[in-house]
Each structure stands twice: as structure tokens, then as C-alpha cells.
Amino acid sequence: MKFSTKAIHAGQEPDPTTGAIIPPVYQTSTYVQEGLNQHKGFEYARTQNPTRFALEECLAALEGAKYGLCFGSGLAAEGNIMNLLSSGDHVICGDDVYGGTYRLFEKVWKRYGITFTYVDASDASKVKAAIQPNTKMIWIETPTNPLLRLCDIKAIAEVAKAGKQITVVDNTFASPYLQNPIALGADIVVHSVTKYIGGHSDVIGGAVLTSRDDLYETLKFHQNAVGAVPGPWDCWLVLRGVKTLAVRMEAHQKNAMTIAQYLEKHPAVEKVMYPGLPSHPQHALAKAQMNGFGGMVSFVLKGGEESARQFLGSTKLFSLAESLGGVESLVCHPVSMTHGSIPKAERDARGVVDALVRLSVGIEDIDDLVKDLEAGLAKVTVMAGSAK
Ligand code: P1T
């Protein structure tokens, strides 16, 4: 089956009791057992829920993975992966990741004796150079949040295989429609399902996908033992959203490309980051590793923080909000919003500067979106030469 067919049908056989074409929301906490040790494979809903199982199967199919596990948020999914590690283990992490991922590592897992080294993972040789005898995991995002840098998944997975590290790829920005890290050698894929997979800004969720039996066993154990599972209603919403992932991603990236090209020519804009632009330093890798360039566009305004302040909040269709991947366009100021938990010195060193703006380009009409940006950018006075 091809992608769009899987998105609509995988894990979603008609309900065996009624023939309902849509998996029911099994809103139950427990299941009645016929007798001691006699049941239908369902005992307690933290452990087993048919609506969640349908979503897990569907997402595994979309990532080309053998197994899928769903969680109450993307960060809960990340925590589940970290449960694979023990005190004394070391993790190499890309230096441009979602601020909440950095916070989870630095403020939570560090306290349990796990150490982290952050490297520019867009250069696989830097990842290799950071390996220590106790390195157990290599964690990357690609494209990265918010700078839209790319990491060469195949090259990093090879580095990891040689050193026996587990490669984890946060595939949230690309979505399974545009990139399948397991096929490129990664061991685990993690998603914030909240974003493109859900697609409608109405649910928080996460997923972990793997084809490795050994890892799955431990991940599955911790899904139940730690218990950060999503409710069936949320799973149902994601199942509904994911059916249109292919058509939405096509629309997102068509709009994003037009906007990236528009911004690149705008006099108020210093720099545009979008993997689909030939000016992107890893445009060739994007073409090789992805099936498209996605719906996220970041750019740096001329004139520093003041310009960002003038621009942000002045658009009407691009709503000022955290998150991404919904059908509606959003604009975000990473420094004060999504990446505020990273200390300023670290942010500056990584290029997450005060004048950086991140767009989640929605699927509204492109003419309206460009007009909206035009109006917002007209507020940036540096363009008229009246600001520094
Ligand atoms: O919000 P949650 O579902 O817990 O997902 C966390 C997460 C994980 N990975 C990536 C790449 C993410 O972007 C996120 C969440 N990001 C935002 C809320 C944001 O606006 O960037």
C-alpha cells in the first residue's frame, strides 16, 4: 500500500462488532473478564486500548516501522525513549532542538546521572568526534527547530552502528510523509503528534516508532509502567487528522516555498532558512533525504530585536502562537517562546538570535498569506531606513 492509502486504512479495519468504518472511541478504563485469567486480551486501559492500538498501528505503517507506541505528548514520548538509558550513560544531541527537549535533558534527565553533549549534528564527523566510551544514544532533529538545518540521517546512523549507539530521530518537522528515518538506518523515530500528524491544532500527543524487537520490548514495558498514555478520544482525533496528512503536506509545502521565495527578496529580511531554497546550505541533502521540503520557514529580520517586535503580532492570518503543523498559519518568536528555556548565551551560540522569526505556513490561500506578511513587514521600520 502507498502512503495515502495507509494513512486512511492502516490499523483501521471496520469495527468487528458493528462494521463501523471509523474505529470507535473506546472510552473505558477497564474490561470485564469472563473468569480468572480469562479475557479477550484487554484487561486495563493504560495497558490496552483499541482506539490507541489503531493509531499505533497506523503511525507505524506510515513510518515503515514494525512497532508504534503512543503517548500523551511529544515530550512524554521523548521521556519514554530516555527510559532506555541508565545513570552513567551519555547522549550526543544535536545543538538545534526544540527548547522543551533541551529542558527535558538538562533539567530532568541530567539529575538522574545521564550526561549530554550538544554538537552541530549537521556535520556527522562532529557527532563521531563526540562519542565517548559510555555514549549510548545519538539524538537528532532534522529539519531542526527552529533553524531548519538538516542532519544526514544515513551518515549519523552509520556512525552510531559502528559505535553501537541508538540513533533517535525527531521527525516532527518533516512528518512521515516527507521523511522516513528508519529506512535511512535510524533505530527510533519520535513525533510530536500535536503537529503535522494531528494537523488541526486540537490535540496534544506523541509517538515512538521502531522496528527493533529489543528496543520495542523495553519501550512498551515503560509505556505501561510509567503510564504517560494518551486517552482514546485524543487518539481518535489524531486518527481523523492523519487521514489527510498527504494532501495537507503537499499544500503546506507549496505555500511554504512561495513564502520562502517571497521573503528572500524582501528588503526587511536578512536571511531565509528553508530547505527548499537553493540558498539553503543543505539543499542537496534535503533533495536526497526528504520527499519534499515541508511547511516550516524561518527568517532573520534586519534591525535586530526591535524589528522582530515590530513584525510580531502585526500579522492577522499568521497568529502569534507556539506550536506548528496545523492547517492555520502561525508565527513564533523562538527566543521568547519555544526556545526560551535555553540560556541566552547558548541560544546566541547556536544562531537562535533575537531577530529570528519562525513561520508554520498553513494551507490557507497563498495570496492571502503573502498579503498578510506584506502588511506585517511594512511595520518593520528598518526597511525605510528609519531604524538602525
Ligand atoms: O508539545 P509536545 O507534543 O510535547 O511536543 C514536543 C516537541 C517535540 N519535538 C519537536 C520537534 C517539537 O517541535 C515539539 C514541540 N514544539 C513546539 C510546541 C513548538 O512550537 O516548537
Residues whose N, C-alpha, C, O or C-beta is under 5 A from the ligand:
A	BS01	P1T	S73 G74 L75 Y98 N145 D170 T172 S192 T194 G205 E322 S323 L324 T338
